[in-house]
Amino acid sequence: MTLSRSELRTAAERFGTPLYVYDAAELDAALARVRSAFGPARVFYAVKANPNLTLLGRMRAAGVGFECVSAGEIARAEHVGASGDTLLVNGPAKSAQEYAAGARLGATFIVDRVEEVGLLPPRSKALVRVNPALDVSTHDHLATGAASSKFGVTPEQVPQVLGALREAGHDARGLHVHIGSAIRNAGDFSAAFARLTALHLHTGDLDVLDVGGGWGVDADLPGIAREAHAAAATFSAQLWVEPGRYLVARAGTLLTRVVGTKHTGRNFVLTDAGMTELLRPMLYGAQHPVTALWDGEVQDRWDVAGPACESGDLLARGVRLPAPTPGDLLALGEAGAYGASMSSNYLTRPRPAEALWDGAAWALIRRRETPQDVWAAELAPF
Ligand SMILES: Cc1ncc(COP(=O)(O)O)c(C=O)c1O
């Protein structure tokens, strides 16, 4: 957590809870670390990690491109001025609307299956996504480069797909790989890059090698970058990267207030945020650092439970905290990625506000929804 307790308390007072807060200095620092490690590589931010327009606008101003996987994400990227070489359109089942929007904006498409060659708009720029068939050190649902995962084409299919793209008049610019998210073992990246470089024998040189994202917040970026550059050099290609989590996770904190406590077989601290605001613990067993913003002697272990009528609605298990009282504030760290973007209106819970600290002041960058916002698209035909 990069923001001070007093800044966090001020934000909670001013904007209410649950609340997502972001630290602009850490957003800038994360991008600087990526640039310092990867040097001349082109950076495309994976919008899915956090699509807030203010964050996208800051990245756009810093020269970052965008990787989009839906018409909505493409519209957001366009809204902040991305087009042409700053836009990638990805996804295993792109819609006609997504092909049309990508073509209109001159985006590069990431081809995910053989049949897609016949679906691309005329004269498209394309990369071929390779599934390297690797078992990767992350949760099953976050692994995208396993033989059993739905992504990409097999290494054996790559020459055929590149050939078919060229024959159809497309600009087959190179290869793409993304093996998963929150990857713990740097060796997984080395293994994926080795599978790619083995393909040089069949593809010859290429313009672009896009090695995706997937770096955990503690990843050894210089180490990954060295190997990624070496892989790109094999193809005499320009290196592209697509980090999501790394660029925004640490900058974000979810603030939640204690509603009460309960002691059954375990000690529960009940909070006003839960699975609707931070789904990752429930979805992937993800662990977020939990910090109490009240004083006291740390004693018991507590499970942090949200307000939903779901047993799985837990934000953390067994964390050591001073005794909580209603109204106390808890901060869940590393919540800038896949926090707000995976939030939902389940239980007609309005999504929280989002606020950005620029080093001197707080700015509201998304207002809190109302119940009326949640049902605004519903019709009453009878
Ligand atoms: C193709 C692709 N690129 C980049 C990313 C970003 O991953 P991460 O946020 O782990 O860096 C994803 C996330 O799943 C992805 O599917």
The ligand as an SDF file (V2000), in Angstrom:
LIG
                    3D

 16 16  0  0  0  0  0  0  0  0999 V2000
   -3.8580  -11.5830  -24.0460 C   0  0  0  0  0  0  0  0  0  0  0  0
   -3.6370  -10.9430  -22.7400 C   0  0  0  0  0  0  0  0  0  0  0  0
   -2.6820  -10.0060  -22.6360 N   0  0  0  0  0  0  0  0  0  0  0  0
   -2.4200   -9.3950  -21.4480 C   0  0  0  0  0  0  0  0  0  0  0  0
   -3.1350   -9.7170  -20.3180 C   0  0  0  0  0  0  0  0  0  0  0  0
   -2.7970   -9.0480  -19.0230 C   0  0  0  0  0  0  0  0  0  0  0  0
   -2.4220   -9.9430  -18.0490 O   0  0  0  0  0  0  0  0  0  0  0  0
   -1.8620   -9.4060  -16.6530 P   0  0  0  0  0  0  0  0  0  0  0  0
   -2.8660   -8.4740  -16.1030 O   0  0  0  0  0  0  0  0  0  0  0  0
   -1.6840  -10.6080  -15.8260 O   0  0  0  0  0  0  0  0  0  0  0  0
   -0.5660   -8.7140  -16.9640 O   0  0  0  0  0  0  0  0  0  0  0  0
   -4.1500  -10.6780  -20.3840 C   0  0  0  0  0  0  0  0  0  0  0  0
   -4.9020  -11.0510  -19.1650 C   0  0  0  0  0  0  0  0  0  0  0  0
   -5.5000  -12.0450  -19.0160 O   0  0  0  0  0  0  0  0  0  0  0  0
   -4.4100  -11.3040  -21.6330 C   0  0  0  0  0  0  0  0  0  0  0  0
   -5.3600  -12.2370  -21.7460 O   0  0  0  0  0  0  0  0  0  0  0  0
  1  2  1  0
  2  3  1  0
  2 15  2  0
  3  4  2  0
  4  5  1  0
  5  6  1  0
  5 12  2  0
  6  7  1  0
  7  8  1  0
  8  9  2  0
  8 10  1  0
  8 11  1  0
 12 13  1  0
 12 15  1  0
 13 14  2  0
 15 16  1  0
M  END
$$$$
